[in-house]
Amino acid sequence: MSSTDLTKLSAFLANGSTPRTPLPIDVHYLNGFKWNTIVSYNAAVKKFMKFKADKGEIPFALPATAEDIYQFCFWAGRNEFQQTTQEVKATTIEKYLYGIQAWHEYHSAQYPKETKTKVNTLLKSSAKVDAQVLTKPQKAVVHLKHLLILVDGLSGKGEKEEAIKDLVVTAFWGMARMAELTYKNDSGPIPKASSLLTSEVSPAQPDQRGVMNLTLRNAKTCAPGKTKEIQLRKLGMKLCPVEAVGRRLANAKGVDTSLFGFQANGKRHHLTRNVVVAAIKKFWADNNLEGL
């Protein structure tokens, strides 16, 4: 984990409201988590810190008290007594609490486990209020016709757009999550232990059956240290995932680097999830397809 990565986890690394520089053993511990997991834990801690700030209880140190946890659940969740801008769903609070527990473990502080029963009841109460709030409509499913529109729209627009085009084709046929195919940093070194590199394509050319495999080292459904295989098959059409990967390999010119990246201004750029999502959202909006 690089120093740049650590700066993105400043809340989690702090003991309460006091910043703390991680030791080598701390960094080793953090490497046991998937990046998306530890980032979500950091978001949970930031939410808890906002709660403490709103209560005028800064500075503070770990461990949190049982009353802190109860009040946090009430403050962050929906209830019948007040409406505030920080309200989130009960299921989100439950995820926050996992992050706050991990925060305590990282700092060797005792999380108040006696809160479990009362917290469950508080969250059930908030869930009842959640049920009365109109939910957002689910996004429509992206079908082949939509993918074709997107690919046509990105084609010929530039190196970045070409890389995004090949990524979305691969994600569609490989049924892969965007986070599994993208990178934490948009340039510079990338961690080989958790990134999809050009060397993770096998074989470099499809076999006699027209099959190519990608080895994912950052799959959400895999345990730490485990990998996930995505099998791609050659298709006789414009939206062929094997050809998409082949274009990315050709773009990398034999260098072991990000598979979904591109060359610009003399250096390699890696596609991040935020960049890809922003580009796709803009395209849907520009083409009156915002619901996708």
N, C-alpha and C positions, 0 to 999 in steps of 0.2 A: 504494500500500500504506500503510495507516494505522499510527499508532504502536501501536494496539491489536494489529494483526496482527503487528507486529515483536516484541512481547513474547512472542508464541507461538512465536517462532523463536530464543529466547535461546541455545540450544545451538549451532545452526548459525552464529549471528552471532559466537560466541566464537572466538578464536584459541587452540585447545587448551582449556585450562581458564580462560583469561583473558577476561573479558567485553570486548567491543569495540563501540562505537557505530558503526552504519553511516553512511557518507557518502552524499550524494545519488546518486553514481554507483553505489554498492552497492545502494541501493533500486531504482534503474533496472534494474540487473542482475537483481535478484530478481523484478521484475515480468515478466521474460521467461519465468518458470516458471508453470505452472498451480498454483493454491493447494494442491491435494491432493498434488502432486508435492513441493513444497518442504516441506510438513508431514511427508511420509514421510522426506525427507532429514533433517529435524530429529530425528525419532525414531531414525534410524540413528546420528546423532551422539550422542544421549543414551545409546544402548546402548554405544557405544564409550567414552564417558566413564565409564559404570558399570564397564566392563572395566578401565579405567586406575585407577579408585578401588579396585577389588578387588585390584589388583596393588600398591597403595600407591605409585602413580606420579603422584600429584597434588602440585604443579602440573606441567603439561607444556605444550609449545607445538608447533605444526605446523612441519615435516611429521612425520607418523608414519614410523617406520622399517619396513623389510621385516619384521623380527622382530615388531614390533607387530602387523602385519597377520596374520602366521601365527598368533601366539598368540591374537589376537582370534577367528579362525576356529575354533580349537580350543576356546577358552573358551565361545563362544556356541553351538557346534554339539553334536550328540549324538556321543558316542564310547563305546567299550567299557570305558573305564577308570573313569568316574565318571558319576554322575547329579546334576544340579544344577537349581535352580529357573529359571535363566536360559536353559536350552536352547531353541533354536528350530530349525526345519527348515533344511536346507541351502539350499533355494530362498529362504528369508527372509534368510539370511546374504548370499547373492548380491545381493539387493536392498539390504541394508545397505551393502555395499561400493560400490554405485553412489552412494549418498548420501554416503559418506565421501570418494569421489573428487570429487564436486561441492563438498563442504566445502573440500577442498584448493584447488580451482579458484577458489572465491569469495575465499579468502585469499591467492591467488597463491602457493601453496606447492606444491612438487613431490611428487606422489603416487608412491610406489615401484612403478612399473609393472613392474619386474622380478619382481614377486610373482605374476604372472598364472598361470604354468604350475604352480607349487607350490600355489597357492590352489585351482586347478581340481582337483588331486588330493586335497587336503584335503577339499574339498566333496563329491567323489565318495565318499570314505570315510564322511563323515557321512551321506550319502544312503543308504548301505547300512544304517546303523543306523536311520535314519528308517523304512526299509521294514519293519523288524521291530516297529515301534511301531504299535499299533492306531490307525487313522485315525478321525477323527470322521465319523459318518454325514452324507451330504449332506442339505441341507434339501430338504424336499418342494417341488414346484412349486406356486405359487399359481394355482389355477384360478378360473374365473368364479364358481363357487359360493362360493368362499372370499371373493372380492372383494365379493360381494353381502352376505355375513354381516358383513364389516368395515364396509361402507358403512352398513348398517342399524344397526350398533352405535354408530357415530360420529354418526349423524344426530340433531339436536336436543339435543346434549350441551353445546354452547357454540361460541363463535366460533372458537377454536383447533381444535376437533374438526371443524368444518365445513370449515376450510381444509385440514386433513389429509385429509379425505374427498375433496375435489376434487383434491388433489395425487395421491393414490394411484390415482384413476380415470384421471387424465391419464397417469401413469407407466405404468399397465397397458397402455392402448391405444397409447400413443406409444412403448412399449418403451424408456423413458428410465431412466437410472440416477437413484437418489435424489439423489446429489450434484449432478446437473445441474439439478435443479429447486429445490434448497434454497439457503440463504444462510449465509455465514460468521458473521454477527452477527444476534442476535435483535431488534435495534432500532437506530435511528439510521441514518446514511448508509450506503449500500451501493455498492460499485464498479460503475458502469454497464458497464465494459469486460468484466466477467466474471459478470454476474448476469442472471437472467431477469426482465425488467421488464414492466410492463403494455404498454409501447410496443413490445415484441417480438412482440405478437400481431397477425397480419394475415390477413384483414381483421378488424376489431373485431367484425363480424357475419359468420357463415358465408356463403360465396358461394352461387350458385344450386345448386351441386352439394352443398352442405352441408359444405364443406371449410374448415378453419381451420388456419393454420400458426403454429408457435412457432419463434423463432430462438434457439438456445442458443449462448451465448458461452463456456461453460465445459465443453464436451463433452470427455470423456476421449479420444475417438478423433480429435479434431481437433488440428492443429498450432496453436501460438500465433498469435493474430490471425485464425484461421479460425473459421467458424461452422458449426453443424449445424442443419438444418431438420427439424422434426417435423411431420408432416401428420396432422391429426385429422379424422375424419369424423363427421357427425351420425348418431346412432343412435336409433331409436325405442324407447328403453328407459331405465330408471332410471340405468343406468351409462353415460350418454352423456358422452364427454369434452368435446365442444363446449359442452354445457350447463354442465359443471363449470368450464371456463375462463370462460364467460359470467358465472357467479356470482362468480368472483374479480374480474372486471373491474367488475362492479356494486359489489362491496364496496370497491374502491379509489376509487370515485366520481370517475373521470376524472383522478386524479392519477397521474403517472408514478412508480411505486413498485414494490415487490415484487409479482409476480403472485400468488405463493402466500404471502400474509400476511393479517393481519386487524387490525381496530381493537379496542382494549381500553384502558380508562382514559385515553381521550383521545389515544392515540398509536398509531402503526403498529407492528405486530410482524411480523417476518419468520420464516418457518419454517426452522429449522436442521435439518441431517440428524440430529443427536443427538436432538432433540425428537421428530421424526417416527418414527425407529426405536424409541425408547423407548415411545412411545404404541402403536405397532403390536405390539411384543413383549408389552407388558402385556395388550393385548386378546387376542392369541392365547393367552397363558397363562391368562387369566381364563375363556377359552372352551374349554380343553382342546385347543388346536391349536398346542402349543409347537413342533412339528416344522417349521412353515412359516417 
